[in-house]
Amino acid sequence: MGALLAFSEGMRTLGLLLTLLAATPQAATDQKPAVPEGTVITSAQVTGFDIDRLSPGLREAIRNLAGTPLKKEQLDELAARIEAERPRYVAAVRTVMEPGGEARVFFVVGRQEDSTRDENVNDRYIVEQADLTGVPDSDLTQALRDDLKGLVGKRLDSGEADRFRERLERELPRYEISRRIQRGSEVGRIKLLYEARKKEPPPWLRFEPLHSNTVYHSDQGWGNIWDFNIGDRTIRFTPIFAIANAEDSVEEYSGVGLRFETRKLGTRRLGASFEWSWFDQDWRSQTLAALPLKPEVPLPYDSRTTITPLLKFAFTPDVSIAAGVSISELDALAPVTDSQMANAAVASVDFDRQWKATSDITHRAVASFAVRAGSRSLESDLAYTRYLGQGTYRFDFGRHHVQATGMAGGITGHPPLFERFALGDSLTLRGWDKYEISPAGGDRMFYSSVEYRYTGVSLFLDIGSVWDANTERQVRVSTGFGFHAGPAFLVVGFPLNTDNLTAVLALGLRIPGVGPRW
Amino acid sequence: MWLALLTCPVAQLSAQTLTVDTVGDSLKIHAPGFSFLKGDPVVRLKDGRSVRVELAALVLPSPGKSPAAAIRRIFAVSYDLWEERFAVNTVEKRPQSASHLALAAAEAWCVDQLAVPVKALGSLGRDLPLWIRFEYRILDEDGTTDPSDSRYTLGALIDALSRRRKTDSSTHAIEAGPFRLPTRQ
């Protein structure tokens, strides 16, 4: 206990020392170890404060000091920026000369204990009682209990009381801690009360990613799909509106839909979703012209109504499965023809993990494998099995971003047109037009892409192919660049392995979903 | 000595008006009946915690324009549990403070500290009318947002398209004018 009090006193002394350093009219740079201007800096660190709590720009500026010549003015500016971002802290610069003639830089950061701190008028009252409620005794260490008792019998120190609350939150990460004070048993005395409330554990299942966009494609024209979430952390309703959307398949559809999702059915491992949609189709002339040449492909339809109930189960926060059925009624184009049912059992396994290697470097890996099986046993007129595997890896380092994507799929049987694969839009095989390379889609597909982005400018290379099992496969390659500002984007793609080198432009607005799509 | 001449003050929030006068070489703002300590911050104060509030007074050449002069200060407010009165201090190297205040008086004291030097106004207020924009923002270091999915809402889209700054959501403001100051007597 005594040691803890001594430590606490020591920290306060450090704070005062730092405050004095910061308040000195001269610069904050520590001149004692005479590190001359221009000495090459080997490393720059922040001590006494979690660097992740600074803005990314400031973190990058500090890290970028490594390898540059030491400039006292620059270091003072960075210390001032730390103080500007964290007004309750002071920052001082310490430079250390290394034996090799290079310098190490430390930004020493401490909480202010000077007159700029909040004055709480109750700090003059004596704490007669300090309690923590909402936590079983078994969750409390003896040190925490002792230090809580140590707050009693002294004048209230609001800063110390807040720091103790922060410590409780660190040592009891499953709880949210609040603090308040009450009048004590006699005038001039107060009770210090900490109240713990169990945090709701983070959900394991993820909502379906949103894909809102308005896109103009120089070969395909305008398309829109907008979905909006309404709900909370557990339950979400998502209205869907589509106008001439052609981003997903060879269909160009307009219509509405509604999806309901819950990420918790008694347990955070179990969730469910239910989606209804009605879409009216406008078939492109290229698609209608190609279909007679592919008699194995079922006829186009006038509209499609789909109901998809799904159950989801999470094995871990990263891995989940979903299973259910997709029931679609396809209204025939020709009035003399009956509508068809395309009913499929659907199942997928999903992996999604994001992790930080350092404060500046983030990785994210997403992968899924899905099977859709249309079966007579589900009263389906179309029998088929569709497999689709896809994976994305994303690497973020400050303003540098790299994303690699791969997917492959195959279909057997007679799938409806909306199940057939298509590449060549504003997201895949950019530079190619899907209605030119596979106007009726294909039952085989592979695609891979790598994209590098620095702030709002991107470069990409796409490779992929869509074909039918009984036809020859042609691999297509494209490259290009893009500009991105918030939800707005402009992408120019060039098909490479073709004699007809024409640029394809795509622009519009895209609100990224929670997946790692750009 | 400057005297104030008030012409048609128009507050853009109902039932809240601003007036200005000059004391010495400073333009002072009065916002009678205007309350910025209400709701959760008052609950926190009554729980014995202090609340920081940032107040700003901006002098504008016309509504919605960039300010010609501005003053911005941060105040720490606390509530004495035994005396049931509020105390305020400015958060700066040489703090000013006031105590034993009722809530309205504490708010008025804060507003009173926002004096704009008249010489910073140039011709505004004499040859040209001026408008006053009064802003306040409760500063809460504990306030955190749940990152889960919150970026992808309709609201986020509207924010992105309207170029609204993130901090603006917690800033409240009233604007009034035009005001004119008389020529020096």
Interface residues (C-beta under 8 A of the other chain):
Chain A: A23 R88 D114 S115 T116 R117 D118 E119 N120 V121 N122 Y125 S158 R179 R180 I181 Q182 R183 V187 G188 I190 P202 P203 F207 L210 S212 F228 N229 R233 G486 P487 I511 P512 G513 V514
Chain B: D47 G48 R49 S50 R52 A76 S78 Y79 D80 L81 W82 F86 A87 N89 V91 E92 K93 R94 P95 S97 S99 E141 D146 S148 D149 Y152 T153 L154 A156 L157 A160 L161
